[in-house]
Amino acid sequence: STDAKQLLVNLLYLYFSVIAQQLLEFCNPGEHLFEEYLGIFMALELEGFVRTRFP
């Protein structure tokens, strides 16, 4: 169902954004612009992935 797909996307996005946050704080504290772009990119990638795997 669409709800299940959306939940999966949200969970994956949350998971990856937490990892990204950890990496960014470790590598370059205070670099928030890159984080925003990374978040948008990952959201689009995940949406595409889920749409192709779960039509």
C-alpha positions as CSV (number, residue, x, y, z in Angstrom):
1,S,0.0,0.0,0.0
2,T,1.0,3.6,-0.4
3,D,1.0,4.2,3.4
4,A,3.5,1.3,3.9
5,K,5.7,2.7,1.1
6,Q,5.7,6.2,2.6
7,L,6.5,4.8,6.0
8,L,9.4,2.9,4.6
9,V,10.7,6.0,2.8
10,N,10.4,8.0,6.0
11,L,12.2,5.4,8.1
12,L,15.1,5.1,5.6
13,Y,15.4,8.8,5.2
14,L,15.5,9.2,9.0
15,Y,18.1,6.5,9.2
16,F,20.4,8.0,6.5
17,S,19.9,11.5,7.8
18,V,21.1,10.4,11.3
19,I,24.2,8.8,9.7
20,A,24.8,11.9,7.6
21,Q,24.6,14.1,10.7
22,Q,27.1,11.9,12.6
23,L,29.5,11.9,9.6
24,L,29.2,15.7,9.1
25,E,29.8,16.5,12.8
26,F,32.8,14.2,12.8
27,C,34.3,15.6,9.6
28,N,33.3,19.2,9.6
29,P,31.3,20.6,12.5
30,G,28.8,23.4,11.6
31,E,28.5,22.6,7.9
32,H,24.8,22.8,7.6
33,L,24.3,23.8,4.0
34,F,25.9,20.6,2.7
35,E,23.6,18.6,5.1
36,E,20.6,20.2,3.5
37,Y,21.6,19.3,0.0
38,L,22.5,15.8,1.1
39,G,19.1,15.4,2.8
40,I,17.3,16.5,-0.4
41,F,19.4,14.3,-2.6
42,M,18.8,11.2,-0.4
43,A,15.1,11.9,-0.2
44,L,14.9,11.9,-4.0
45,E,17.1,8.8,-4.4
46,L,15.0,6.9,-1.8
47,E,11.8,7.9,-3.5
48,G,13.1,6.7,-6.8
49,F,14.4,3.5,-5.3
50,V,11.1,2.7,-3.6
51,R,9.1,3.5,-6.7
52,T,11.2,1.1,-8.8
53,R,11.2,-1.7,-6.2
54,F,7.6,-1.4,-5.1
55,P,5.5,-0.2,-8.1
